[in-house]
Amino acid sequence: MRAVVLHGPQDLRDEDVPGPAAPTAHEVTIAVHLCGVCGTDAHEWAHGGPMTPLTVAHPSSGHVGPTVIGHEFMGTVVAAGADAGLSVGQRVVAGAGQWCGHCPACAAGRTNLCERYFTYGLSTHGGMAEQITVPAAMCVAVPDGCDDANAVLAQPVAIAMHAVDRSGIEPGSDILVIGAGGIGALLVACAADLGAKVTVVDLDPERLDTAVRLGASTVEVIEADQPATPFTGVPTVFETSGSTAGLRLAMASVARGGRIVGVGLPSRPVEFDSRQAVVSEIDVVTSSAHVCRRDLPKAVDLLTRHPLAREIVAQTVPIDRIVADALRPMTMGAIKGKSIVDVRRTSQP
């Protein structure tokens, strides 16, 4: 079958690979329609890791070597195990992360923190392929009212849903979102759908225009070297940039006794004023991935009620154009919005 396989830094090949194994009793095989491309994919392509186990086996999946990428995929079930709970012909989205179900974190319902957690498309072969076999437990059926273009956003929307859940905000809450790209934009949509009053700051006016369309009530352009925050006393601040400047802005903006939710992933250790946090009794919580059984169904529900693709997706490209049209431009900062790959389509007849 056709698949997109990462072999090393900037070495991504469109090639023929063996098809997936037949599903066990609790698995399904999916014929993939669409697969999203995110910043993590671009980083892994550019650097040949470190999340993709190209030379050293992943401790949980056991996979090592060239890896089929893609962790944001949806498609149609073409084979289902006897106890899968899904039927051939159903459209599904996959959460992409596999958990063991037995460790203390899983027992506590925090499956995203499973001791043996791994991700399809990063820790082992993923969904940028014609077919993939995965646990049925990490899949959610897509209703007729949610088309493919929106359904493929479910995995990143679930990550935003998890961050909202970690924040503890309620309808009517005042929140500030620092950064409206990628997960930040989806977080705006999730929080606005909950009924929060969402303020967004970003360096890019176009991102802020999108944030307004996604439900932000107030937006503000900030400069990279801006000495002061335009907002203070905010009860809950989401930091999505992963930058030192973003964290400093969060600390300057949050109310005494408020909460900062760290969502962005820093590329290196960042400075943090713990003295200010202690003196002002600021809660600092973080959010990682999503709890599939809880967050993915909520994501599908949101995408069924509020189609976000028209605001989020910048382009849908054929599978053989993923590097030229998506990954390389993403690493150069030349694309604003989400890139989606149509796994069924090529640019060549």
C-alpha positions as a printed NumPy array, in Angstrom:
array([[  0.   ,   0.   ,   0.   ],
       [  1.03 ,   3.616,  -0.414],
       [  2.426,   5.472,   2.616],
       [  4.581,   8.461,   3.529],
       [  7.618,   7.232,   5.458],
       [ 10.185,   9.234,   7.449],
       [ 13.718,   7.836,   7.057],
       [ 15.792,  10.698,   8.47 ],
       [ 16.181,  14.483,   8.557],
       [ 14.299,  15.896,   5.547],
       [ 14.097,  12.387,   4.125],
       [ 10.393,  11.656,   3.744],
       [  9.493,   9.142,   1.053],
       [  6.24 ,   8.376,  -0.717],
       [  6.613,   4.628,  -1.121],
       [  4.966,   1.221,  -1.207],
       [  4.875,  -0.607,   2.148],
       [  3.187,  -3.782,   3.438],
       [ -0.437,  -3.362,   4.462],
       [ -1.417,  -3.376,   8.138],
       [ -2.081,  -6.523,  10.13 ],
       [ -5.663,  -7.783,  10.317],
       [ -7.465,  -6.41 ,  13.364],
       [ -7.609,  -8.399,  16.586],
       [-10.867,  -8.644,  18.525],
       [-10.529,  -5.111,  19.909],
       [ -9.071,  -3.396,  16.826],
       [-10.257,  -1.903,  13.557],
       [ -8.592,  -1.346,  10.203],
       [ -9.243,   2.104,   8.766],
       [ -9.049,   3.148,   5.125],
       [ -7.641,   6.642,   5.659],
       [ -9.286,   9.589,   3.907],
       [ -7.54 ,  12.642,   5.344],
       [ -4.602,  13.249,   7.66 ],
       [ -3.662,  16.547,   9.289],
       [ -0.151,  17.967,   9.419],
       [  0.955,  19.849,  12.54 ],
       [  4.032,  21.646,  13.832],
       [  5.309,  18.458,  15.426],
       [  5.265,  16.725,  12.038],
       [  7.213,  19.611,  10.515],
       [  9.801,  19.477,  13.304],
       [ 10.199,  15.713,  13.031],
       [ 10.648,  15.982,   9.256],
       [ 13.186,  18.773,   9.558],
       [ 15.276,  17.087,  12.264],
       [ 14.572,  13.368,  11.897],
       [ 13.253,  13.134,  15.44 ],
       [ 13.554,  13.163,  18.403],
       [ 10.031,  11.8  ,  18.919],
       [ 10.186,   9.416,  15.961],
       [ 12.26 ,   6.323,  16.884],
       [ 14.368,   6.073,  13.743],
       [ 17.462,   4.522,  15.35 ],
       [ 16.493,   3.487,  18.886],
       [ 13.384,   1.446,  19.691],
       [ 10.55 ,   3.297,  21.393],
       [ 10.24 ,   1.949,  24.961],
       [  6.478,   1.408,  24.749],
       [  5.681,   0.656,  21.11 ],
       [  8.912,  -1.252,  20.44 ],
       [  9.063,   0.312,  16.99 ],
       [ 12.372,   1.393,  15.462],
       [ 13.381,   2.479,  11.981],
       [ 11.661,   4.26 ,   9.11 ],
       [  8.231,   5.354,  10.281],
       [  4.925,   6.114,   8.556],
       [  4.011,   9.574,   9.853],
       [  0.563,  11.006,  10.611],
       [ -1.227,  11.222,  13.958],
       [ -4.31 ,  13.277,  12.959],
       [ -6.244,  10.889,  10.728],
       [ -9.784,   9.854,   9.901],
       [-11.36 ,   7.417,   7.488],
       [-13.717,   4.48 ,   7.057],
       [-13.619,   1.164,   8.925],
       [-12.904,  -1.622,   6.432],
       [-12.384,  -4.449,   8.943],
       [-13.442,  -4.758,  12.583],
       [-12.687,  -7.219,  15.356],
       [-15.5  ,  -9.106,  17.037],
       [-15.386,  -6.922,  20.155],
       [-14.462,  -3.621,  18.526],
       [-17.86 ,  -1.983,  18.97 ],
       [-17.537,  -0.401,  15.515],
       [-18.833,  -1.615,  12.174],
       [-17.428,  -1.87 ,   8.684],
       [-18.492,   1.196,   6.737],
       [-18.511,   3.607,   9.681],
       [-16.453,   6.762,   9.426],
       [-14.202,   7.28 ,  12.439],
       [-11.578,   9.614,  13.845],
       [ -8.639,   8.291,  15.839],
       [ -7.165,   9.832,  18.969],
       [ -3.787,   8.355,  17.936],
       [ -2.489,   7.748,  21.483],
       [ -2.525,   4.211,  22.925],
       [ -2.684,   3.585,  26.662],
       [ -2.305,   0.369,  28.67 ],
       [ -5.419,   0.645,  30.852],
       [ -3.71 ,  -0.866,  33.908],
       [ -1.117,   1.548,  35.3  ],
       [ -1.937,   4.024,  38.131],
       [ -2.473,   6.904,  35.677],
       [ -4.915,   4.856,  33.602],
       [ -6.721,   3.721,  36.756],
       [ -7.125,   7.383,  37.687],
       [ -8.626,   8.161,  34.281],
       [ -5.56 ,  10.082,  33.102],
       [ -4.788,   7.849,  30.167],
       [ -2.719,  10.569,  28.485],
       [ -0.167,  10.028,  31.272],
       [ -0.06 ,   6.237,  30.888],
       [  3.312,   4.731,  31.774],
       [  3.323,   2.89 ,  28.44 ],
       [  1.674,   5.572,  26.303],
       [  2.687,   5.891,  22.668],
       [  1.39 ,   7.709,  19.617],
       [  0.643,   6.354,  16.152],
       [  2.518,   8.43 ,  13.604],
       [  5.249,   9.413,  16.069],
       [  6.14 ,   6.394,  18.219],
       [  5.104,   3.823,  15.608],
       [  3.574,   3.71 ,  12.127],
       [  0.776,   6.222,  11.661],
       [ -2.057,   7.261,   9.424],
       [ -0.363,   8.923,   6.441],
       [ -1.077,   5.693,   4.576],
       [ -3.867,   4.007,   2.675],
       [ -4.777,   1.875,   5.701],
       [ -3.933,   1.498,   9.382],
       [ -4.971,  -0.92 ,  12.124],
       [ -5.518,   0.624,  15.564],
       [ -7.326,  -0.093,  18.855],
       [-11.044,   0.597,  18.544],
       [-10.965,   2.195,  22.005],
       [ -9.156,   5.238,  20.644],
       [-11.661,   5.762,  17.809],
       [-14.917,   7.712,  17.761],
       [-17.622,   7.321,  15.147],
       [-18.28 ,  10.407,  13.015],
       [-21.95 ,  11.379,  12.621],
       [-23.416,  12.17 ,   9.215],
       [-23.59 ,  15.865,  10.103],
       [-19.801,  16.132,  10.366],
       [-18.013,  15.969,   7.017],
       [-14.482,  14.654,   6.499],
       [-12.954,  18.134,   6.31 ],
       [-14.095,  18.887,   9.846],
       [-13.753,  15.403,  11.301],
       [-10.011,  15.34 ,  10.559],
       [ -9.585,  18.205,  13.05 ],
       [-10.904,  16.114,  15.949],
       [ -7.542,  15.035,  17.395],
       [ -6.102,  18.572,  17.742],
       [ -9.493,  19.874,  18.913],
       [ -9.421,  17.178,  21.619],
       [ -6.069,  18.564,  22.791],
       [ -7.67 ,  22.   ,  23.11 ],
       [-10.658,  20.453,  24.9  ],
       [ -8.303,  18.868,  27.418],
       [ -6.626,  22.207,  28.119],
       [-10.018,  23.815,  28.726],
       [-10.899,  20.954,  31.08 ],
       [ -7.618,  21.363,  32.968],
       [ -8.294,  25.087,  33.424],
       [-11.526,  24.594,  35.334],
       [-13.204,  27.521,  33.568],
       [-16.984,  27.734,  33.41 ],
       [-19.527,  29.606,  31.272],
       [-18.994,  33.322,  31.755],
       [-15.34 ,  32.975,  32.795],
       [-12.92 ,  35.663,  31.637],
       [ -9.856,  34.157,  29.977],
       [ -6.82 ,  35.339,  28.049],
       [ -5.243,  33.207,  25.313],
       [ -1.647,  34.087,  24.445],
       [ -1.051,  32.943,  20.874],
       [ -3.731,  32.11 ,  18.297],
       [ -1.877,  29.709,  16.028],
       [ -2.401,  25.942,  15.91 ],
       [ -3.831,  24.697,  19.196],
       [ -4.327,  28.284,  20.39 ],
       [ -6.942,  28.959,  17.714],
       [ -8.768,  25.714,  18.504],
       [ -8.64 ,  26.557,  22.205],
       [-10.397,  29.838,  21.432],
       [-13.176,  27.913,  19.674],
       [-13.553,  25.413,  22.529],
       [-13.602,  28.064,  25.264],
       [-16.031,  30.279,  23.341],
       [-18.329,  27.295,  22.773],
       [-18.32 ,  26.72 ,  26.533],
       [-19.503,  30.295,  27.019],
       [-16.266,  31.899,  28.24 ],
       [-15.386,  35.516,  27.436],
       [-12.217,  35.068,  25.409],
       [ -9.505,  37.677,  24.929],
       [ -6.647,  36.827,  22.566],
       [ -3.243,  38.407,  21.996],
       [ -0.888,  37.545,  19.155],
       [  1.866,  39.054,  17.035],
       [ -0.08 ,  38.385,  13.825],
       [ -3.215,  40.443,  12.997],
       [ -4.457,  37.754,  10.592],
       [ -4.473,  35.176,  13.38 ],
       [ -6.486,  37.584,  15.484],
       [ -9.024,  38.002,  12.677],
       [ -9.448,  34.225,  12.72 ],
       [ -9.77 ,  34.261,  16.513],
       [-12.681,  36.686,  16.264],
       [-14.435,  34.406,  13.795],
       [-13.867,  31.509,  16.207],
       [-15.549,  33.365,  19.065],
       [-13.028,  35.723,  20.678],
       [-14.7  ,  38.832,  22.082],
       [-11.534,  40.948,  22.379],
       [ -8.221,  40.779,  20.492],
       [ -5.014,  42.771,  20.719],
       [ -1.881,  42.841,  18.596],
       [  1.275,  42.734,  20.696],
       [  4.88 ,  43.331,  19.736],
       [  7.674,  40.871,  20.483],
       [  9.523,  43.442,  22.596],
       [  6.432,  45.041,  24.114],
       [  7.394,  46.059,  27.669],
       [  3.956,  45.746,  29.291],
       [  0.839,  43.654,  28.88 ],
       [ -2.318,  45.344,  27.625],
       [ -4.334,  43.226,  30.07 ],
       [ -4.01 ,  42.681,  33.816],
       [ -6.011,  40.925,  36.478],
       [ -7.201,  38.091,  34.215],
       [ -8.507,  35.112,  36.246],
       [ -7.288,  32.441,  33.783],
       [ -4.511,  32.75 ,  31.212],
       [ -3.668,  30.111,  28.597],
       [ -0.066,  30.269,  27.344],
       [  0.139,  28.485,  23.986],
       [  3.362,  29.835,  22.469],
       [  5.838,  27.925,  24.639],
       [  8.13 ,  30.97 ,  24.651],
       [  9.821,  32.829,  27.488],
       [  8.102,  36.014,  26.332],
       [  4.728,  34.281,  26.368],
       [  5.227,  32.98 ,  29.891],
       [  6.331,  36.388,  31.122],
       [  3.247,  37.913,  29.544],
       [  1.086,  35.32 ,  31.256],
       [  2.628,  36.124,  34.642],
       [  2.118,  39.839,  34.071],
       [ -1.497,  39.374,  32.96 ],
       [ -2.883,  36.881,  35.473],
       [ -4.799,  38.051,  38.528],
       [ -3.595,  37.469,  42.066],
       [ -4.994,  34.081,  42.991],
       [ -5.542,  33.331,  39.286],
       [ -4.434,  30.441,  37.118],
       [ -1.981,  30.   ,  34.253],
       [ -2.483,  26.999,  31.976],
       [  0.697,  26.015,  30.14 ],
       [ -0.161,  24.506,  26.762],
       [  2.728,  25.514,  24.486],
       [  5.817,  23.286,  24.337],
       [  9.078,  25.222,  24.836],
       [ 11.949,  24.116,  22.611],
       [ 14.313,  24.716,  25.525],
       [ 14.027,  25.478,  29.272],
       [ 12.396,  28.857,  29.918],
       [ 12.655,  31.281,  32.817],
       [  9.808,  31.362,  35.321],
       [  9.328,  33.836,  38.17 ],
       [  8.321,  31.375,  40.877],
       [  8.614,  34.069,  43.562],
       [  5.851,  36.099,  41.936],
       [  3.728,  32.966,  41.562],
       [  4.153,  32.076,  45.24 ],
       [  3.596,  35.583,  46.593],
       [  0.5  ,  36.084,  44.427],
       [ -0.707,  32.51 ,  45.002],
       [ -0.988,  31.847,  41.275],
       [ -1.919,  28.335,  40.234],
       [  0.24 ,  27.024,  37.396],
       [ -1.121,  23.932,  35.674],
       [ -0.123,  22.265,  32.44 ],
       [ -1.96 ,  20.314,  29.79 ],
       [ -0.592,  17.457,  27.672],
       [ -2.307,  15.657,  24.786],
       [ -5.854,  14.558,  25.642],
       [ -7.867,  11.917,  27.474],
       [ -9.233,  10.086,  24.474],
       [-12.435,   8.63 ,  25.923],
       [-13.484,  12.002,  27.362],
       [-12.064,  14.662,  25.034],
       [-12.355,  13.093,  21.573],
       [-16.163,  12.63 ,  21.671],
       [-16.525,  16.248,  22.812],
       [-14.313,  17.343,  19.926],
       [-16.445,  15.465,  17.395],
       [-19.587,  16.998,  18.902],
       [-18.156,  20.522,  18.596],
       [-17.058,  19.928,  15.002],
       [-20.514,  18.597,  14.14 ],
       [-22.228,  21.672,  15.571],
       [-19.638,  24.251,  14.514],
       [-17.675,  23.363,  11.361],
       [-14.272,  24.904,  11.978],
       [-12.437,  23.782,   8.844],
       [-13.38 ,  26.888,   6.871],
       [-11.641,  29.046,   9.484],
       [ -8.751,  26.744,  10.423],
       [ -7.705,  24.889,   7.261],
       [ -5.465,  26.781,   4.836],
       [ -5.069,  24.013,   2.261],
       [ -5.723,  20.372,   1.432],
       [ -2.9  ,  18.841,  -0.598],
       [ -2.427,  15.504,  -2.387],
       [ -0.265,  12.935,  -0.668],
       [  2.681,  13.335,  -3.034],
       [  2.884,  17.088,  -2.316],
       [  3.198,  16.889,   1.467],
       [  6.829,  18.051,   1.581],
       [  6.711,  20.698,  -1.123],
       [  3.345,  22.198,  -0.203],
       [  3.097,  21.583,   3.545],
       [  6.144,  20.524,   5.568],
       [  8.819,  22.685,   3.951],
       [  6.683,  25.856,   3.91 ],
       [  5.645,  25.199,   7.518],
       [  9.261,  25.105,   8.698],
       [  9.79 ,  28.434,   6.927],
       [  6.723,  30.022,   8.504],
       [  5.187,  30.465,   5.058],
       [  1.765,  28.919,   5.816],
       [ -0.886,  30.388,   8.064],
       [ -3.533,  27.894,   9.04 ],
       [ -3.82 ,  24.132,   8.98 ],
       [ -2.565,  21.844,   6.233],
       [ -4.469,  18.641,   5.478],
       [ -3.296,  15.771,   3.268],
       [ -5.803,  13.876,   1.134],
       [ -4.289,  10.396,   1.336],
       [ -6.462,   9.16 ,  -1.534],
       [ -5.316,  11.787,  -4.035],
       [ -2.088,  12.469,  -5.947],
       [ -1.051,  15.334,  -8.151],
       [ -0.065,  12.901, -10.879],
       [ -2.71 ,  11.089, -12.979]])
